[in-house]
Amino acid sequence: MNHASPATPQYAQRFACIGSACEDTCCQGWQVPVDEATFERYHNLAPGPLPTLIAASLEQKSTAQAAKNPAVFAIIRMTAENRCPMLSADRLCRIQSAYGAELLSHTCATYPRVIHAHPQAVAGENPAGDLTALALSCPEAARLVLLTPHLLLETGPSAKPARMLAAPTPTHTEATLGPWAEPIRAAILGTVTNRLYPLWQRLFLLGILARRLDDIHDAIVTGKLDPSPGDFLADFNATAARGSLRVAMNALPVDPLAQMDAVLRLAGLMLHRSNVGPRFVECVNAFTSGIGNGPGATLASLAAQSRTAWERRFAPFFGKHPHILENYLTNAILRLNFPFGSARNPDEAGRTISQRFAILAAQFALIRGLLIGVAGHHGDRFSAHHVVHTVQAASRHFEHHPEFAKQILALLAELKLDSANGLTILLREPVKAGAAAHPVPSLLPPPSPRPSTQPNRLRTTS
């Protein structure tokens, strides 16, 4: 096997849709966008039953809306069952079956691939290749990412270049740090896969890296850079590789009540949405069962049962399969284009790298929290199937919503978990029952106390 560069993973090229064999469908429950070029191709089709259906199903957006997002020049109206009218009885796309993939809209043609132009490309230099991740809202994509033992070593067939709708405008971070994109991404992915540290400690190290990259970014902008990004990355990589920070990080603060409160609040985001799917309902029910949610439960009782589920079910399973959550994080880093942000997302313009890290950390904490509950619910039967189901259902519910990242940042601020100390509390693994408490090191302020009798519920923010 040819080893791909860790900074330009190729595993997404191996994805292949399994069509009607899939246990879910990407043609139901979502808006189906159509870009302008595809919209024109549809209107130029020769007359017939399918072109008539396509024309009747298209709803053109306003000029202002289309200008804001070129991929959504129009949408396909859903049926009364909230399904795409192009979905056939055997759960295949009528357009692709009749005309081939070339006539699919940009979104339909690329999903579940998430493609970012390489930062050096948007900076006007020679790119090392676009970066492609997979949306884990697709069950087959979730299986590929989560269950592949050596994800960063995966190669795939050569893929045709994606149809680009417009040249991306680089974020401030891309424009400033683009020349160091390869060593930055290599340091990040190397940290995620460094098993000298438990996974939460690897994320803690990424938080340190994010804050330092913010400082470097600002120093480059103001012309006060010292040392160079290359020197800092070399020092960071050498320090992380020694594994000497593990003992110190074990002394970081533990606040299981604050962590449980945050996971419940994260899980409660957007539960008011009308298109909550049955797979996510099943996931939430297993989670709440596994942490002992019910009449009379408190944050203290939920946190205690969650710790038990982690110790008896979650930790043993993932100890045997450490690649699963590593792969989840690797794919999330690429999907979010961390630390550079998405050039096509207008909300990224004002975000710092530390804020992007907070979004990444919160999404990981949510997935891990859900999996702990699901593991507790299934007990000895907990398996990779339950992992894929949970991650896919949660990803479909949360990660495609345009407000999700903003709501994460607002919630972390509300809970006072948006600082280095707060994010550490969010990421910290439970302490085994009977373990001695560690003192809080001076590098972080002590956590705020949390009441143990706060009500048990999937909490939503106002």
Secondary structure, DSSP 8 states (H G I E B T S, - for coil): -----TTS--GGGG----GGGSSS-TTBSS-EEE-HHHHHHHHTS-SSHHHHHHHHHEEE--HHHHHH-GGGSEEE---TTSB-TTB-TTS-BHHHHHH-GGGS-HHHHHTTEEEE--HHHHTTS--S--EEEE-TTSHHHHHHHHH-TTGGG-----------SS-----HHHHHHGGGHHHHHHHHHHHHT-TTS-HHHHHHHHHHHHHHHHHHHHHHHHT---S-HHHHHHHHHHHHHHTTTHHHHHTS---HHHHHHHHHHHHHTTTT-TT--HHHHHHHHHHHHHTT-STT-BHHHHHHHHHHHIIIIIHHHHHH-THHHHHHHHHHHHHTTTTT--TT-GGGTT--HHHHHHHHHHHHHHHHHHHHHHHHHHGGG--HHHHHHHHHHHHHHHTT-TTHHHHHHHHHHHTT--SHHHHHHHH-----TT-------TTS-------TT-B-S-----
